[in-house]
Amino acid sequence: MHIPLLDLRRELDPLTPAILDAWRQLLERPHFLNGQHVRSFEHDMAAFLGVAHVVGVASGTEALILGLAACGVGAGDEVLLPANAFVAALEAVWWLKAKPVFVDIQPWDLGPDPEQIRRRLTRRTKALLVVHLYGLPVNLSPLLDICKAAGIQLVEDCSHAHGATYLGQRVGSFGAVGCFSAGVVKNLGACGEAGFVATHDTSIARRLRLLRAHGQEEKNAHLRYGTNGRLDELQAAVLRLKLPRLEERNERRRAIARVYADAFTPLELTLPWEEPRRAGVYHQYVVRTPRRDALRAHLRGRGIETGIHYPTPLHQQPAWYASYRQPLSFPQAEHAAQEILSLPVFPDLSPGEIDAVIEGVRSFFLPQHRQSPRPQLSFVVPFHNEAGNIETLSRELQSAADTIERDYECVFVNDGSTDETGTLLDAIAGADQRVRVIHLPENQGEAAALSVGFREARGRVIVTLDGDGQNDPADIPLLLAKIDEGYPIVTGWRRQRQEGYWVRVLPSRVANALIAWVTGMPVHDCGCGLKAYRREMLAGLTLPHGMHRFLPVILQAPPEAVAEVEVRDRARTAGAPHYGLSRLFAVVRDLLPVRCIRRNATTAIRGMSGVVFVTVLLLLYLIRAEVTAASVGKLAGVCGGGLSLVYFSLVQRRIQEFVRGQLPRERQPPASQVKIEG
């Protein structure tokens, strides 16, 4: 069986008589430009999108060029855009002689990183161009806030997203303009090149109509320079016939995507991001796996076509180097480009073809996982000398998990305990196949225990809680409800603490306030062990000693991606706390490294190397000055310079530890031997 990535013939066959009839009428009374079909399509599409105006143009690229131009973008203006878009987005900026400013993406939904957008704003920024890639709406709320605060225009590239909605509203209706391609392969596609621009702004709509027709409002009266960018009647007639079927066909794409998601959840695949606020239309069904090329070859051998949209980020294209001669690095976009694979999802797939795609993908992965399908939830719990908590906590966790009604596993990490912790955990694993125990040979700290747990957990959602019994498993459904709303990270917030105020509560509040102030992540309780993460957020994460205190801040997620839920805090039933005021000092020590990690760890290492070098030169100068002319002031300078050198060297070392920890496992230094039971 041969299964194409897209078969246009299946959509066109039932429409061909109507298309030929419309074209025959046009040929009988030739009026190929600015006729009734264009006007009717513009009216119908405006009603469909919920905007005041739609202006038909010759292609999606023309829609982007003219849309940006109508928003006032011109030579020297800066336009922010994601590094993982199709080349047309960059071409539009290039044609207008504006300056493209790339931003990296969020790894979980492949949308633009709001934090990078904020950092790259300048006085010359004119517009933010967002791409609703693969038919999934971008998380628009924070981006609209950024644009409003900065006084810049939001331009939506909706070429993959005809009919997609964000908070119940059609994409293309949020920004100053929404730019659509209606090329042959799109969800709403013509029989050639076509496009259109949507807007609420009457003045922008007027400029668009001028720009698409050489700037003429009436024949031979050119008010401004434009281009020949009109939508022709032949293509408008096709789009008019297809538009009434768009919603039905989009729903069919969603139905196929749901079948795929149900079938692929147990596999080692990252599936397309889904959340209630964003109703995508699956222009492409894009999965991610480090074994992308092998999977593609396997499917090709079974007659299943796949695609890669897109294999090379914009800043690595030959045209970028030829035009701008500027090497850039956007690690998340580059990493995603090596893993993405598009599977067939067009609405005319037959049930048999869908089953064949599923069987093809599963047959690639299942030989390694027949006995251990991936669960929906993983509970990761580190223990150190907490034998008195284990049986009660295990029962509470199982009771809470059973009420959630999702497949789950428990990953218990024995962090080098010297009491009966290991024995008790092994007994639980022996009685319940959903429990696995990881034994670390010696106490390595909570950061190491969590890192190992994250690495071994297989669930789509990973929930952590402390082994000391202070987190109540009954609160887990509260966190999962927020995950289901679309937040990739949810953290517990213990407003009422069952601990000593001066020794534990006050230092914790001061530490969290410092973290929020320095990093810009307003989390009130980083120290709460009860947290939930979408798996994509933790992929490959290794925490250096002590940096578990900065979860979720260290994950480089924007503030909008993190939700806080008020949870209960219980008194410890067994074991002893192993930190107090020392935690506050450790937080102060690591504030600068964590800030650097949030911004860009690799770049920070280079910058910190320069700071250390300058500090060494300054210290040598101060030492020389003190030797030649002894004084209390110069001695104080030497002491301060020495302390600064020690601190900046420590900062650099901590950042290096973090970067080394994120290397692929085969490139990491040998780790301590671990033992896994269950």
C-alpha positions as CSV (number, residue, x, y, z in Angstrom):
1,M,0.0,0.0,0.0
2,H,1.3,3.4,-0.9
3,I,0.1,6.3,1.4
4,P,1.0,9.8,0.2
5,L,1.7,12.7,2.4
6,L,-1.0,14.6,0.5
7,D,-3.2,13.6,-2.4
8,L,-4.9,16.7,-4.0
9,R,-6.8,14.5,-6.5
10,R,-9.1,13.1,-3.8
11,E,-10.3,16.6,-2.8
12,L,-10.6,17.9,-6.3
13,D,-12.5,15.0,-7.9
14,P,-15.9,15.8,-6.3
15,L,-15.3,19.6,-6.9
16,T,-14.1,19.4,-10.5
17,P,-17.5,19.8,-12.2
18,A,-18.3,22.9,-10.2
19,I,-14.8,24.4,-10.7
20,L,-15.0,23.7,-14.5
21,D,-18.5,25.3,-14.6
22,A,-17.3,28.4,-12.8
23,W,-14.3,28.7,-15.1
24,R,-16.4,28.1,-18.2
25,Q,-18.6,31.0,-17.2
26,L,-15.5,33.2,-16.8
27,L,-14.2,32.2,-20.2
28,E,-17.5,33.1,-21.8
29,R,-17.5,36.6,-20.2
30,P,-13.8,37.2,-19.5
31,H,-13.3,39.4,-16.4
32,F,-10.3,37.8,-14.7
33,L,-9.3,40.6,-12.2
34,N,-11.3,42.4,-9.5
35,G,-14.5,40.7,-10.4
36,Q,-17.4,39.2,-8.6
37,H,-15.6,36.0,-7.4
38,V,-12.9,38.0,-5.7
39,R,-15.3,40.4,-4.0
40,S,-17.6,37.5,-2.9
41,F,-14.6,35.5,-1.5
42,E,-13.3,38.6,0.4
43,H,-16.8,39.1,1.9
44,D,-17.3,35.5,2.8
45,M,-13.8,35.0,4.3
46,A,-14.1,38.2,6.3
47,A,-17.3,36.8,7.8
48,F,-15.6,33.5,8.5
49,L,-12.7,35.1,10.3
50,G,-14.7,37.7,12.1
51,V,-12.8,40.7,10.7
52,A,-13.9,43.8,8.9
53,H,-11.9,43.4,5.8
54,V,-10.2,40.7,3.7
55,V,-8.1,41.7,0.7
56,G,-7.2,39.0,-1.8
57,V,-3.7,38.9,-3.1
58,A,-1.6,36.8,-5.5
59,S,0.1,34.5,-3.0
60,G,1.0,34.0,0.6
61,T,4.4,35.7,0.1
62,E,2.6,38.7,-1.4
63,A,0.3,38.7,1.7
64,L,3.3,38.9,4.0
65,I,5.1,41.6,2.0
66,L,2.0,43.8,1.5
67,G,0.7,43.1,5.0
68,L,4.0,44.4,6.6
69,A,4.2,47.3,4.2
70,A,0.6,48.3,5.0
71,C,1.6,48.3,8.7
72,G,4.3,50.9,7.9
73,V,7.3,48.6,7.9
74,G,10.1,49.9,5.6
75,A,13.8,50.3,5.2
76,G,15.8,50.1,8.4
77,D,12.9,49.0,10.6
78,E,13.4,45.9,12.7
79,V,11.0,43.0,12.5
80,L,11.1,40.2,15.1
81,L,10.3,36.7,13.7
82,P,10.9,33.1,14.8
83,A,14.0,31.2,13.5
84,N,12.0,28.1,12.5
85,A,9.5,29.6,10.0
86,F,9.2,29.0,6.2
87,V,11.5,31.2,4.2
88,A,8.7,33.5,3.0
89,A,8.5,35.2,6.3
90,L,12.1,36.3,6.1
91,E,11.8,37.1,2.3
92,A,9.0,39.6,3.1
93,V,11.2,41.4,5.5
94,W,14.1,41.3,3.0
95,W,12.0,42.7,0.2
96,L,11.0,45.7,2.3
97,K,14.7,46.4,3.2
98,A,13.8,46.0,6.9
99,K,16.1,44.3,9.4
100,P,15.1,40.7,10.4
101,V,15.7,40.0,14.1
102,F,15.3,36.3,15.0
103,V,14.1,34.8,18.2
104,D,14.5,31.2,19.4
105,I,11.5,29.0,20.0
106,Q,10.0,27.2,23.0
107,P,10.8,23.5,22.7
108,W,7.4,22.3,23.9
109,D,5.1,24.0,21.3
110,L,7.7,25.3,18.8
111,G,6.3,28.9,19.2
112,P,8.4,32.0,19.7
113,D,10.0,32.5,23.2
114,P,8.4,35.6,24.8
115,E,11.4,36.2,26.9
116,Q,13.7,36.5,23.9
117,I,11.2,38.8,22.2
118,R,11.3,41.1,25.2
119,R,15.1,41.2,25.2
120,R,15.4,41.9,21.5
121,L,13.0,44.9,21.4
122,T,14.7,48.1,20.5
123,R,13.6,51.6,19.5
124,R,13.7,50.5,15.9
125,T,11.4,47.5,16.3
126,K,8.4,48.0,14.2
127,A,6.6,44.7,14.1
128,L,6.5,41.2,15.6
129,L,5.7,38.5,13.0
130,V,4.4,35.3,14.5
131,V,3.8,32.1,12.6
132,H,1.0,29.7,13.5
133,L,3.2,26.8,12.5
134,Y,1.7,23.5,11.4
135,G,-1.8,24.9,12.1
136,L,-1.3,25.3,15.9
137,P,-2.1,28.9,17.1
138,V,0.8,30.6,18.8
139,N,0.2,31.4,22.5
140,L,-0.9,35.0,21.7
141,S,-1.8,36.5,25.0
142,P,1.7,37.3,26.2
143,L,2.7,38.5,22.7
144,L,-0.2,40.8,22.4
145,D,0.8,42.3,25.8
146,I,4.4,42.8,24.6
147,C,3.2,44.5,21.4
148,K,0.9,46.8,23.3
149,A,3.5,47.8,25.8
150,A,6.2,48.4,23.1
151,G,3.8,50.1,20.7
152,I,4.6,47.7,17.8
153,Q,2.4,45.9,15.3
154,L,1.6,42.2,15.6
155,V,1.5,40.5,12.2
156,E,0.2,36.9,12.0
157,D,1.4,34.4,9.4
158,C,-1.7,32.1,9.2
159,S,-0.7,30.2,6.1
160,H,-0.9,26.9,8.0
161,A,-3.9,27.8,10.2
162,H,-7.1,28.5,8.2
163,G,-9.8,28.2,10.7
164,A,-7.7,27.6,13.8
165,T,-8.8,29.4,17.0
166,Y,-7.2,30.9,20.1
167,L,-9.6,31.3,23.0
168,G,-12.5,30.7,20.6
169,Q,-11.4,33.5,18.1
170,R,-10.1,32.8,14.6
171,V,-6.4,33.4,14.1
172,G,-5.7,36.2,11.7
173,S,-8.1,38.4,13.6
174,F,-5.8,39.3,16.5
175,G,-3.0,41.3,15.0
176,A,-2.9,44.4,12.8
177,V,-3.0,42.0,9.8
178,G,-3.4,38.3,9.4
179,C,-1.6,37.0,6.3
180,F,-2.7,33.8,4.6
181,S,-1.4,31.7,1.8
182,A,-4.0,29.8,-0.2
183,G,-1.6,27.8,-2.3
184,V,-2.4,24.4,-3.6
185,V,-1.3,22.4,-0.5
186,K,-2.9,24.5,2.2
187,N,-6.0,23.6,4.2
188,L,-7.9,26.1,2.0
189,G,-6.0,25.8,-1.3
190,A,-6.5,27.2,-4.8
191,C,-5.6,25.5,-8.0
192,G,-2.5,27.6,-8.2
193,E,-1.0,30.5,-6.2
194,A,-3.3,32.7,-4.1
195,G,-3.4,34.5,-0.8
196,F,-5.3,37.1,1.3
197,V,-4.8,39.5,4.1
198,A,-7.3,40.0,7.0
199,T,-7.6,43.2,9.1
200,H,-10.0,45.1,11.3
201,D,-8.4,48.4,10.2
202,T,-10.1,50.3,7.4
203,S,-7.0,52.4,6.6
204,I,-4.8,49.3,6.4
205,A,-7.3,47.6,4.1
206,R,-7.2,50.7,1.8
207,R,-3.4,50.6,1.7
208,L,-3.5,46.9,0.9
209,R,-5.8,47.5,-2.0
210,L,-3.6,50.2,-3.3
211,L,-0.4,48.2,-2.9
212,R,-1.7,45.1,-4.7
213,A,-2.6,47.1,-7.8
214,H,0.5,49.3,-8.5
215,G,-0.8,51.9,-6.0
216,Q,-3.7,53.0,-8.3
217,E,-7.1,53.8,-6.9
218,E,-8.5,54.4,-10.4
219,K,-6.9,53.6,-13.7
220,N,-3.6,55.4,-14.4
221,A,-3.8,57.4,-11.1
222,H,-1.0,55.9,-8.9
223,L,-1.2,57.3,-5.4
224,R,1.9,55.3,-4.3
225,Y,4.2,52.6,-5.6
226,G,3.0,49.1,-5.2
227,T,3.2,45.8,-7.1
228,N,1.1,43.5,-9.3
229,G,-0.2,41.4,-6.5
230,R,-3.9,40.8,-7.2
231,L,-5.9,37.6,-6.6
232,D,-7.4,36.5,-10.0
233,E,-11.0,35.4,-10.6
234,L,-10.1,31.8,-11.5
235,Q,-8.5,31.1,-8.1
236,A,-11.1,33.1,-6.2
237,A,-13.8,31.0,-7.8
238,V,-12.0,27.8,-6.5
239,L,-11.7,29.3,-3.0
240,R,-15.3,30.3,-2.9
241,L,-16.3,26.7,-3.6
242,K,-13.9,25.2,-1.0
243,L,-14.6,27.7,1.8
244,P,-18.0,26.1,2.9
245,R,-16.2,22.7,3.3
246,L,-13.2,24.1,5.3
247,E,-14.6,23.5,8.8
248,E,-15.7,20.0,8.0
249,R,-12.3,19.1,6.5
250,N,-10.5,20.7,9.5
251,E,-12.6,18.6,11.9
252,R,-11.6,15.5,9.9
253,R,-7.9,16.5,10.4
254,R,-8.5,16.9,14.1
255,A,-10.2,13.4,14.3
256,I,-7.2,11.8,12.5
257,A,-4.9,13.6,14.9
258,R,-6.9,12.3,17.9
259,V,-6.6,8.7,16.6
260,Y,-2.8,9.2,16.1
261,A,-2.4,10.6,19.6
262,D,-4.2,7.7,21.2
263,A,-2.1,5.2,19.3
264,F,1.3,7.0,19.7
265,T,1.1,8.0,23.4
266,P,2.9,4.8,24.6
267,L,5.8,5.4,22.2
268,E,9.0,7.4,22.6
269,L,7.6,10.2,20.4
270,T,7.0,13.8,21.2
271,L,3.5,14.5,19.9
272,P,2.1,17.9,18.7
273,W,1.3,20.2,21.5
274,E,-2.4,20.3,22.5
275,E,-4.3,22.5,24.9
276,P,-7.9,23.7,25.3
277,R,-7.2,27.3,24.5
278,R,-5.7,26.6,21.1
279,A,-7.7,24.6,18.6
280,G,-5.3,23.7,15.8
281,V,-6.2,22.5,12.3
282,Y,-3.2,20.1,11.7
283,H,-2.0,21.4,8.4
284,Q,0.8,19.0,9.3
285,Y,0.9,16.3,12.0
286,V,4.5,16.8,13.2
287,V,6.0,14.4,15.7
288,R,9.5,14.6,17.1
289,T,12.1,11.9,17.8
290,P,15.9,11.8,17.9
291,R,15.6,8.8,15.6
292,R,13.8,10.8,12.9
293,D,15.8,9.6,9.9
294,A,15.6,6.0,10.9
295,L,11.8,6.2,11.4
296,R,11.4,8.0,8.1
297,A,13.4,5.2,6.3
298,H,11.3,2.6,8.1
299,L,8.0,4.2,6.9
300,R,9.3,4.7,3.4
301,G,10.0,1.0,3.3
302,R,6.3,0.4,4.1
303,G,5.1,2.8,1.3
304,I,4.3,5.7,3.7
305,E,5.4,9.1,2.6
306,T,6.5,11.6,5.2
307,G,7.9,15.2,5.2
308,I,10.2,17.5,7.1
309,H,8.8,21.0,7.6
310,Y,11.4,22.5,7.8
311,P,14.8,20.8,7.9
312,T,16.9,24.0,8.1
313,P,16.2,27.0,10.3
314,L,16.2,30.4,8.6
315,H,19.5,31.6,10.0
316,Q,21.3,28.5,8.6
317,Q,20.0,28.8,5.0
318,P,22.6,29.7,2.3
319,A,20.5,32.7,1.4
320,W,20.9,34.1,4.9
321,Y,24.7,34.0,4.7
322,A,24.7,35.4,1.1
323,S,22.5,38.3,2.1
324,Y,23.5,39.1,5.7
325,R,26.8,37.3,6.3
326,Q,26.0,36.9,10.0
327,P,26.5,33.6,11.8
328,L,23.8,33.1,14.4
329,S,22.8,30.3,16.9
330,F,19.3,29.5,18.1
331,P,19.7,26.1,19.8
332,Q,16.1,25.2,20.3
333,A,15.2,25.8,16.6
334,E,18.2,23.9,15.5
335,H,17.5,21.0,17.7
336,A,13.9,20.8,16.7
337,A,14.9,20.8,13.0
338,Q,16.8,17.6,13.6
339,E,13.8,15.8,15.1
340,I,10.6,16.9,13.3
341,L,8.7,14.5,11.0
342,S,5.4,15.1,9.3
343,L,3.0,12.2,9.0
344,P,0.0,12.0,6.6
345,V,-3.0,13.8,8.0
346,F,-5.0,15.1,5.0
347,P,-8.7,14.8,5.4
348,D,-9.2,12.2,2.6
349,L,-7.2,9.5,4.2
350,S,-9.1,6.2,4.5
351,P,-9.5,4.3,7.8
352,G,-7.2,1.6,6.3
353,E,-4.5,4.1,5.5
354,I,-4.7,5.7,9.0
355,D,-4.3,2.2,10.5
356,A,-1.4,1.5,8.2
357,V,0.4,4.7,9.3
358,I,-0.2,3.8,13.0
359,E,1.0,0.2,12.4
360,G,4.1,1.6,10.6
361,V,5.1,3.9,13.4
362,R,4.3,1.4,16.2
363,S,6.3,-1.3,14.4
364,F,9.3,0.9,14.5
365,F,9.2,1.5,18.3
366,L,7.4,-1.4,19.8
367,P,10.1,-4.1,19.5
368,Q,11.9,-2.3,22.3
369,H,8.9,-1.5,24.4
370,R,6.4,-4.4,24.1
371,Q,6.4,-5.0,27.9
372,S,6.6,-1.4,29.0
373,P,4.3,1.1,27.1
374,R,4.8,4.7,28.1
375,P,2.3,5.7,30.8
376,Q,0.4,9.0,30.9
377,L,1.8,10.0,34.3
378,S,5.1,9.5,36.1
379,F,5.5,10.2,39.8
380,V,9.2,10.9,40.7
381,V,9.9,10.8,44.5
382,P,13.4,11.1,46.0
383,F,14.1,9.5,49.4
384,H,17.0,9.8,51.8
385,N,16.7,8.1,55.2
386,E,12.9,8.5,55.3
387,A,11.9,4.9,56.1
388,G,9.2,6.2,58.4
389,N,7.3,8.0,55.6
390,I,7.5,5.4,52.8
391,E,4.6,3.1,53.4
392,T,2.1,5.9,54.3
393,L,3.2,8.1,51.4
394,S,3.1,5.2,48.9
395,R,-0.5,4.4,50.0
396,E,-1.5,8.0,49.7
397,L,0.1,8.3,46.3
398,Q,-1.6,5.2,45.0
399,S,-4.9,6.4,46.3
400,A,-4.6,9.8,44.6
401,A,-3.3,8.3,41.4
402,D,-6.2,5.8,41.2
403,T,-8.8,8.6,41.4
404,I,-7.1,10.4,38.5
405,E,-7.9,7.4,36.2
406,R,-4.8,7.7,34.1
407,D,-2.0,5.1,33.4
408,Y,0.8,5.9,35.7
409,E,4.2,4.7,37.1
410,C,6.1,5.6,40.2
411,V,9.8,6.2,40.0
412,F,11.2,6.1,43.6
413,V,14.9,7.2,43.9
414,N,16.8,6.0,47.0
415,D,19.5,8.6,47.4
416,G,22.1,6.5,49.2
417,S,20.0,5.9,52.3
418,T,21.6,4.2,55.3
419,D,18.4,3.2,57.1
420,E,15.7,0.8,55.9
421,T,14.5,3.0,53.0
422,G,16.0,0.9,50.2
423,T,14.5,-2.4,51.6
424,L,11.0,-0.9,52.0
425,L,11.1,0.6,48.5
426,D,12.1,-2.7,47.0
427,A,9.3,-4.5,48.8
428,I,6.8,-2.0,47.3
429,A,8.3,-2.4,43.8
430,G,8.0,-6.2,44.2
431,A,4.3,-6.0,44.9
432,D,3.4,-3.4,42.3
433,Q,4.7,-3.5,38.7
434,R,4.0,0.2,38.3
435,V,6.8,1.0,40.7
436,R,10.4,1.2,39.8
437,V,13.2,1.9,42.4
438,I,16.5,3.5,41.5
439,H,19.3,3.0,44.1
440,L,22.1,5.6,44.1
441,P,25.2,4.1,45.6
442,E,25.7,7.1,48.0
443,N,23.9,10.3,49.0
444,Q,24.3,12.7,46.0
445,G,21.7,15.2,47.0
446,E,18.2,16.0,45.8
447,A,19.4,17.5,42.5
448,A,21.1,14.3,41.4
449,A,18.1,12.2,42.6
450,L,15.7,14.3,40.6
451,S,17.9,14.3,37.5
452,V,18.0,10.5,37.6
453,G,14.3,10.3,38.1
454,F,13.6,12.7,35.2
455,R,15.8,10.6,33.0
456,E,14.1,7.3,33.8
457,A,10.5,8.7,33.9
458,R,8.5,7.8,30.8
459,G,5.2,9.6,31.4
460,R,3.7,12.4,29.2
461,V,3.4,14.4,32.5
462,I,5.9,14.1,35.3
463,V,4.9,14.9,38.9
464,T,7.5,15.4,41.6
465,L,6.9,15.4,45.4
466,D,9.2,15.1,48.4
467,G,9.7,11.8,50.2
468,D,9.4,13.4,53.6
469,G,5.6,13.3,53.6
470,Q,5.2,17.1,53.8
471,N,3.5,17.2,50.3
472,D,0.0,15.8,50.3
473,P,-0.7,13.6,47.2
474,A,-4.3,14.5,47.4
475,D,-3.3,17.9,45.9
476,I,-1.9,16.3,42.7
477,P,-5.3,16.6,40.8
478,L,-5.1,20.4,41.3
479,L,-1.8,20.5,39.5
480,L,-2.9,18.2,36.7
481,A,-6.0,20.3,36.1
482,K,-3.7,23.3,35.3
483,I,-1.6,21.0,33.0
484,D,-4.8,20.1,31.2
485,E,-5.5,23.8,30.7
486,G,-2.3,24.1,28.7
487,Y,0.4,25.1,31.2
488,P,3.6,23.2,30.6
489,I,4.8,23.7,34.2
490,V,2.7,23.9,37.4
491,T,4.2,24.4,40.9
492,G,2.8,24.1,44.3
493,W,2.6,27.2,46.6
494,R,2.6,26.5,50.3
495,R,1.0,29.7,51.7
496,Q,0.6,28.1,55.2
497,R,3.9,26.4,56.3
498,Q,4.1,23.8,59.1
499,E,7.6,24.8,60.0
500,G,9.6,27.2,62.2
501,Y,9.1,30.8,61.0
502,W,12.6,32.2,61.7
503,V,14.6,29.2,60.7
504,R,12.6,27.9,57.7
505,V,9.7,30.1,56.6
506,L,11.4,33.5,56.6
507,P,14.6,32.4,54.8
508,S,12.5,30.5,52.2
509,R,10.4,33.7,51.5
510,V,13.5,35.8,51.3
511,A,15.2,33.3,48.9
512,N,12.1,33.1,46.7
513,A,11.8,36.9,46.6
514,L,15.4,37.2,45.5
515,I,14.9,34.5,42.8
516,A,11.9,36.3,41.4
517,W,13.7,39.7,41.5
518,V,16.8,38.5,39.8
519,T,15.4,36.1,37.2
520,G,12.0,37.8,36.4
521,M,10.1,34.6,37.2
522,P,7.5,35.5,39.8
523,V,7.3,32.0,41.5
524,H,6.5,32.3,45.2
525,D,7.7,28.9,46.3
526,C,10.5,27.3,44.3
527,G,11.2,25.1,47.3
528,C,7.9,23.2,47.2
529,G,8.6,19.7,46.0
530,L,5.1,19.2,44.6
531,K,5.4,20.2,40.9
532,A,4.1,18.9,37.5
533,Y,5.7,19.2,34.2
534,R,4.9,18.3,30.6
535,R,7.6,15.9,29.6
536,E,9.0,18.2,26.9
537,M,10.1,20.7,29.6
538,L,12.5,18.2,31.2
539,A,14.0,16.5,28.2
540,G,17.6,16.0,28.8
541,L,17.7,18.1,32.0
542,T,20.5,17.4,34.5
543,L,20.7,19.5,37.6
544,P,24.1,20.3,39.2
545,H,24.2,19.9,43.0
546,G,21.8,22.3,44.8
547,M,20.1,23.7,41.6
548,H,16.9,21.8,42.3
549,R,16.1,24.8,44.5
550,F,15.6,26.8,41.3
551,L,13.0,24.6,39.6
552,P,11.0,25.7,37.7
553,V,13.0,28.9,37.2
554,I,16.0,27.2,35.6
555,L,13.9,25.6,32.8
556,Q,14.1,28.9,30.7
557,A,10.3,28.9,30.4
558,P,8.6,32.4,30.2
559,P,6.6,33.5,33.2
560,E,3.4,32.9,31.2
561,A,4.2,29.1,31.0
562,V,4.2,28.6,34.7
563,A,1.0,28.2,36.9
564,E,1.0,28.2,40.7
565,V,-1.5,26.2,42.7
566,E,-2.0,26.6,46.4
567,V,-1.3,23.3,48.2
568,R,-1.2,22.0,51.7
569,D,2.0,21.7,53.7
570,R,2.1,19.0,56.4
571,A,4.4,18.4,59.3
572,R,7.2,15.9,58.7
573,T,6.4,12.5,60.1
574,A,9.9,11.0,60.0
575,G,13.4,11.9,59.1
576,A,15.1,15.2,59.8
577,P,15.5,18.4,57.7
578,H,19.0,18.8,56.3
579,Y,19.0,22.5,55.6
580,G,18.0,25.8,57.3
581,L,19.6,29.2,56.9
582,S,22.3,27.6,54.8
583,R,19.8,27.4,52.0
584,L,19.5,31.2,51.8
585,F,23.3,31.5,51.4
586,A,23.3,28.8,48.7
587,V,20.5,30.7,46.9
588,V,22.5,34.0,47.0
589,R,25.6,32.1,45.7
590,D,23.7,30.7,42.7
591,L,21.5,33.7,41.8
592,L,23.9,35.0,39.1
593,P,24.5,31.5,37.6
594,V,20.8,30.9,37.4
595,R,20.1,34.3,35.8
596,C,22.8,33.5,33.2
597,I,21.3,30.0,32.6
598,R,17.8,31.5,32.0
599,R,19.2,33.9,29.4
600,N,21.7,31.7,27.6
601,A,24.1,29.5,29.4
602,T,26.5,28.9,26.5
603,T,26.8,32.6,25.8
604,A,27.2,33.3,29.5
605,I,30.2,31.1,29.8
606,R,32.0,33.2,27.1
607,G,31.0,36.4,28.8
608,M,32.0,35.2,32.2
609,S,35.4,34.1,30.9
610,G,35.9,37.7,29.9
611,V,34.8,39.0,33.3
612,V,37.2,36.6,35.0
613,F,40.1,37.7,32.8
614,V,39.4,41.4,33.4
615,T,39.1,40.7,37.2
616,V,42.5,39.0,37.2
617,L,44.1,42.0,35.5
618,L,42.4,44.4,37.9
619,L,43.6,42.3,40.9
620,L,47.1,42.2,39.6
621,Y,47.1,45.9,39.2
622,L,45.7,46.4,42.8
623,I,48.4,44.0,44.2
624,R,51.1,46.0,42.4
625,A,49.7,49.3,43.7
626,E,49.5,47.9,47.3
627,V,53.1,46.7,47.2
628,T,54.4,50.0,45.8
629,A,52.3,52.3,48.0
630,A,50.8,50.6,51.0
631,S,47.4,51.9,52.1
632,V,44.3,50.7,53.8
633,G,42.2,51.7,50.7
634,K,44.3,49.8,48.3
635,L,44.4,46.7,50.6
636,A,40.6,46.8,50.7
637,G,40.6,46.9,47.0
638,V,42.9,43.9,46.8
639,C,40.6,42.0,49.2
640,G,37.5,43.0,47.2
641,G,39.2,42.1,43.9
642,G,40.2,38.7,45.3
643,L,36.7,38.0,46.5
644,S,35.3,39.1,43.2
645,L,37.6,36.8,41.3
646,V,36.6,33.8,43.5
647,Y,32.9,34.6,43.0
648,F,33.1,35.1,39.3
649,S,35.1,31.9,38.9
650,L,32.5,30.0,41.0
651,V,29.8,31.4,38.8
652,Q,31.6,30.3,35.6
653,R,32.1,26.8,37.1
654,R,28.4,26.5,38.0
655,I,27.3,27.4,34.6
656,Q,29.8,25.0,33.0
657,E,28.5,22.2,35.3
658,F,25.0,22.9,34.0
659,V,26.0,23.0,30.3
660,R,28.0,19.7,30.7
661,G,25.0,18.1,32.3
662,Q,22.8,18.8,29.3
663,L,25.0,17.1,26.8
664,P,23.6,13.9,25.2
665,R,24.1,11.0,27.5
666,E,26.7,9.4,25.2
667,R,28.8,12.5,25.5
668,Q,28.6,12.9,29.2
669,P,31.4,11.9,31.6
670,P,30.8,8.5,33.2
671,A,28.2,8.7,36.0
672,S,28.1,6.8,39.2
673,Q,26.7,3.4,38.9
674,V,22.9,3.2,39.6
675,K,20.8,0.1,40.3
676,I,17.2,-0.1,39.1
677,E,14.7,-2.4,40.7
678,G,11.1,-3.2,39.6
